[in-house]
């Protein structure tokens, strides 16, 4: 061991000679690390430059335009290994020609799509306005049976729904007021006959000078007054509804030798039978035997069957098309019968129930086969209006609830092989199965697309999206 204070000799270590590295290998290793770092830096710088340049240059562009721009930048400046990042080229938006709103098709495309162009025709036929309706009794010919005095009903001889003829008995009445009117008529008749005979006697006397002229004049005046009272009583019986066939017998036996029975038969005078004044059917009965009625009460209603009314409903949007005197074709779908009529009346108000305006026509019913409240289908002929046109039904296309057609625009065509079509909004007046009557938007002689209009509508939308970048409204 070494003495204290002496340093220990160094331990023996294996001999190591310095490692010889070839200069080319050392340079290659350093160059490899530097080249890899350089490539990563170039890629990052290129991405940053392209992204930043695209943001500032193409801000506000559509996604499609932005992608195309970025693609052009990326392909013109690839991030190749070891390549120096180049400054991005300045991108400028090329001005595009604005779309003229027309769809152009050449002859080959027209043939492949099957586009057919037809001329617009002026409206010459009337519009067929189909309406629903019902039949009803002619209110102007209804006969309401009512008493014209206070009376007791002792019998009803006609039921509801019964057919009656003119003169058939309907209701039996008993009235003291009627008896008083008949008595008054008889009294006035007797008094008039008395004054008439007295006048004839005094006429002879005045000629002989037995009486004065003044007495004779007074006799004439009395006869005139009694005759007037008689005629008034006769008219009163007529107003009360007593037929002449029942008035004449009241005075038939009231001569100079009238019996008491002729004057005092009050029970018979109080009786009266109401008879039907027309042929028809009893459509309403409000009378019951044993009840008292007055002149305000309707006992029965009789309707003639030789004529009926037809009420049709016209909705508010079509009210301007209806006029008095227009022809109306009235069809009974369950009877397979058709009648011709004319508009006789147009209501001045809208029905609260149907929200429609009612129009009326009259039809004959000679065989009484038609009934009231039968359903009918009416077709109203609306005369053609100047300026309205007719096109095929397939020509009209709907976009967002609005009707359009495609009209050929030959004025804008520069190539004989290319046809140009414009989309035009129209206002239909009526849509039928095969045709559309157009109120506004087209002129007679213009050409519209019939077959292929839906395909042109899709082409129009595609080109509008491509031109504006937004869907059509």
HELIX and SHEET records of a PDB file:
HELIX    1   1 UNK A   23  UNK A   58  1                                  36    
HELIX    2   2 UNK A   63  UNK A   76  1                                  14    
HELIX    3   3 UNK A  107  UNK A  113  1                                   7    
HELIX    4   4 UNK A  139  UNK A  141  5                                   3    
HELIX    5   5 UNK A  176  UNK A  208  1                                  33    
HELIX    6   6 UNK A  213  UNK A  239  1                                  27    
HELIX    7   7 UNK A  244  UNK A  251  1                                   8    
HELIX    8   8 UNK A  260  UNK A  264  1                                   5    
HELIX    9   9 UNK A  266  UNK A  269  1                                   4    
HELIX   10  10 UNK A  316  UNK A  321  5                                   6    
HELIX   11  11 UNK A  393  UNK A  395  5                                   3    
HELIX   12  12 UNK A  410  UNK A  412  5                                   3    
HELIX   13  13 UNK A  453  UNK A  468  1                                  16    
SHEET    1   A 4 UNK A 102  UNK A 106  0                                        
SHEET    2   A 4 UNK A 418  UNK A 425 -1                                        
SHEET    3   A 4 UNK A 402  UNK A 408 -1                                        
SHEET    4   A 4 UNK A 397  UNK A 399 -1                                        
SHEET    1   B 2 UNK A 117  UNK A 119  0                                        
SHEET    2   B 2 UNK A 447  UNK A 449 -1                                        
SHEET    1   C 4 UNK A 121  UNK A 122  0                                        
SHEET    2   C 4 UNK A 389  UNK A 392 -1                                        
SHEET    3   C 4 UNK A 435  UNK A 440 -1                                        
SHEET    4   C 4 UNK A 427  UNK A 431 -1                                        
SHEET    1   D 7 UNK A 337  UNK A 342  0                                        
SHEET    2   D 7 UNK A 327  UNK A 332 -1                                        
SHEET    3   D 7 UNK A 375  UNK A 382 -1                                        
SHEET    4   D 7 UNK A 127  UNK A 137 -1                                        
SHEET    5   D 7 UNK A 307  UNK A 315 -1                                        
SHEET    6   D 7 UNK A 356  UNK A 364 -1                                        
SHEET    7   D 7 UNK A 345  UNK A 346 -1                                        
SHEET    1   E 4 UNK A 143  UNK A 145  0                                        
SHEET    2   E 4 UNK A 300  UNK A 303 -1                                        
SHEET    3   E 4 UNK A 280  UNK A 285 -1                                        
SHEET    4   E 4 UNK A 163  UNK A 164 -1                                        
SHEET    1   F 4 UNK A 271  UNK A 275  0                                        
SHEET    2   F 4 UNK A 169  UNK A 174 -1                                        
SHEET    3   F 4 UNK A 151  UNK A 156 -1                                        
SHEET    4   F 4 UNK A 292  UNK A 293 -1                                        
END                                                                             
